[in-house]
Amino acid sequence: MNTLYPDVVVPSVYKLTPEWLRERKILGLILDIDNTLSAYGCERPETHTVEFLARMRRAGIKLAVLSNGAHARVQTYLAGEEIPYFSKAKKPLSKGFSWAVRELGLPAERIAVVGDQIFTDVLGGNRAGCFTILTEPFDENEFWFVKVKRLFERRFRRVRNG
């Protein structure tokens, strides 16, 4: 059950700063898209998202995207961002997380997985040995099965050691 609790809960990915990450010895981020970087279904990153990604890269934070979304959707969203991505990842299964850790070229404990879902992002990130950061979702415009999962997630929306 410990693998269902995140290390940190934040209201938004945009609250993360390179300084905060470095204080925790985090040198890389594995990011989710839908309801983490942008509202569900957003076709292109908003200006604040592009600025956030650029700020992280300038600070030397390595980035990768891991999404359960379709390849065409993820590719379109990240066009021009030069961020490696793995689509149709089937999170929380380990294949995508293993790919992202290898892609970043960092020890897993120096990587944070950032996402809005406990049963995909947090569970998979914890199983991969990464630091996990749970964000609040952008909006409630989600598939019905995600809404059902959210009901079960409520009891795990606190930090691992809290």
C-alpha positions as CSV (number, residue, x, y, z in Angstrom):
1,M,0.0,0.0,0.0
2,N,2.9,2.4,0.6
3,T,3.4,2.5,-3.2
4,L,0.1,4.3,-3.5
5,Y,1.2,7.4,-1.5
6,P,3.1,10.2,-3.2
7,D,6.2,11.8,-1.6
8,V,4.7,15.2,-2.1
9,V,1.3,16.7,-3.1
10,V,1.3,20.1,-4.8
11,P,-1.6,22.1,-6.3
12,S,0.1,22.4,-9.7
13,V,3.2,21.3,-11.5
14,Y,3.8,25.0,-12.0
15,K,4.5,25.4,-8.3
16,L,7.7,23.4,-8.8
17,T,11.0,25.3,-9.2
18,P,14.4,24.2,-10.1
19,E,15.6,25.3,-6.7
20,W,13.0,23.3,-4.9
21,L,13.9,20.2,-7.0
22,R,17.6,20.6,-6.4
23,E,17.1,20.9,-2.6
24,R,15.6,17.4,-2.9
25,K,18.4,16.2,-5.2
26,I,16.0,15.9,-8.1
27,L,17.8,16.3,-11.5
28,G,15.1,15.0,-13.9
29,L,11.3,15.0,-14.3
30,I,9.0,12.4,-15.9
31,L,5.9,14.4,-16.7
32,D,2.3,13.4,-17.5
33,I,0.4,15.6,-19.9
34,D,-3.4,15.4,-19.4
35,N,-4.5,17.2,-16.2
36,T,-0.9,17.7,-15.2
37,L,0.8,20.0,-17.7
38,S,-2.5,21.0,-19.4
39,A,-6.2,20.5,-19.2
40,Y,-7.4,17.2,-20.6
41,G,-7.4,17.2,-24.4
42,C,-5.5,20.5,-24.8
43,E,-3.9,20.1,-28.2
44,R,-0.8,22.3,-27.7
45,P,1.0,23.5,-24.6
46,E,-0.1,26.9,-23.3
47,T,2.4,29.8,-23.0
48,H,3.0,29.1,-19.3
49,T,3.7,25.5,-20.0
50,V,6.3,26.3,-22.7
51,E,7.9,28.8,-20.2
52,F,7.9,26.2,-17.4
53,L,9.6,23.6,-19.6
54,A,12.1,26.1,-20.9
55,R,12.9,27.2,-17.3
56,M,13.5,23.6,-16.2
57,R,15.8,22.9,-19.2
58,R,17.8,26.1,-18.6
59,A,18.3,25.1,-15.0
60,G,19.7,21.7,-16.2
61,I,16.6,19.7,-15.2
62,K,16.2,16.8,-17.7
63,L,12.7,16.2,-19.0
64,A,10.8,13.3,-20.4
65,V,7.0,12.8,-21.0
66,L,5.3,9.5,-20.2
67,S,1.6,9.4,-21.3
68,N,-1.1,6.9,-21.6
69,G,-2.4,9.0,-24.5
70,A,-2.3,8.0,-28.1
71,H,0.9,8.5,-30.1
72,A,-0.5,11.1,-32.4
73,R,-2.0,13.1,-29.5
74,V,1.3,13.2,-27.6
75,Q,3.4,13.9,-30.7
76,T,1.1,16.8,-31.7
77,Y,1.2,18.2,-28.1
78,L,5.0,18.1,-27.9
79,A,5.8,19.3,-31.4
80,G,8.7,21.7,-31.3
81,E,9.4,21.0,-27.6
82,E,12.3,18.6,-28.2
83,I,11.3,16.5,-25.2
84,P,11.6,12.7,-25.4
85,Y,8.3,11.0,-24.9
86,F,6.7,7.6,-24.6
87,S,3.0,7.4,-25.5
88,K,0.5,4.6,-24.9
89,A,2.7,3.8,-21.8
90,K,0.1,1.7,-20.0
91,K,1.0,3.3,-16.7
92,P,1.5,2.0,-14.0
93,L,3.2,-0.9,-15.9
94,S,7.0,-0.6,-15.7
95,K,8.0,-0.5,-19.3
96,G,7.4,3.2,-19.8
97,F,9.0,4.1,-16.5
98,S,12.0,2.0,-17.3
99,W,12.3,3.7,-20.7
100,A,12.0,7.2,-19.1
101,V,14.7,6.5,-16.5
102,R,17.1,5.2,-19.2
103,E,16.3,8.2,-21.4
104,L,17.1,10.6,-18.7
105,G,20.3,8.8,-17.9
106,L,20.0,9.4,-14.1
107,P,19.6,7.2,-11.1
108,A,15.8,6.7,-10.4
109,E,16.1,8.3,-7.0
110,R,17.2,11.5,-8.7
111,I,14.1,11.6,-10.9
112,A,10.6,12.8,-9.9
113,V,7.5,11.5,-11.6
114,V,4.9,14.3,-11.7
115,G,1.2,13.4,-12.4
116,D,-2.4,13.8,-11.3
117,Q,-3.3,10.2,-10.8
118,I,-2.4,7.9,-7.9
119,F,-3.1,4.6,-9.7
120,T,-1.0,5.4,-12.7
121,D,1.6,8.1,-12.1
122,V,2.3,7.7,-8.3
123,L,2.1,3.9,-8.3
124,G,4.3,3.5,-11.4
125,G,6.8,6.1,-10.2
126,N,7.1,4.6,-6.7
127,R,7.6,1.1,-8.2
128,A,10.3,2.5,-10.4
129,G,12.1,3.9,-7.4
130,C,11.5,7.6,-8.3
131,F,10.4,10.5,-6.1
132,T,6.7,11.0,-6.7
133,I,4.8,14.3,-6.9
134,L,1.0,14.3,-7.1
135,T,-0.7,17.3,-8.6
136,E,-4.3,18.4,-8.4
137,P,-6.0,17.8,-11.8
138,F,-6.7,20.9,-14.0
139,D,-10.4,20.1,-14.4
140,E,-13.0,17.5,-14.1
141,N,-13.4,16.9,-17.9
142,E,-12.2,13.3,-17.8
143,F,-13.3,9.9,-19.1
144,W,-15.9,8.2,-16.8
145,F,-13.4,5.5,-15.7
146,V,-10.9,8.2,-14.5
147,K,-13.8,9.8,-12.5
148,V,-14.5,6.4,-10.9
149,K,-10.7,6.0,-10.0
150,R,-10.7,9.4,-8.4
151,L,-13.3,8.2,-5.9
152,F,-10.9,5.4,-4.8
153,E,-7.9,7.7,-4.8
154,R,-9.2,10.0,-2.1
155,R,-7.8,7.9,0.7
156,F,-4.3,8.1,-0.7
157,R,-4.2,11.8,-1.4
158,R,-1.6,12.4,1.4
159,V,2.1,12.0,1.5
160,R,3.8,8.7,2.1
161,N,5.2,9.6,5.5
162,G,2.5,11.9,6.6
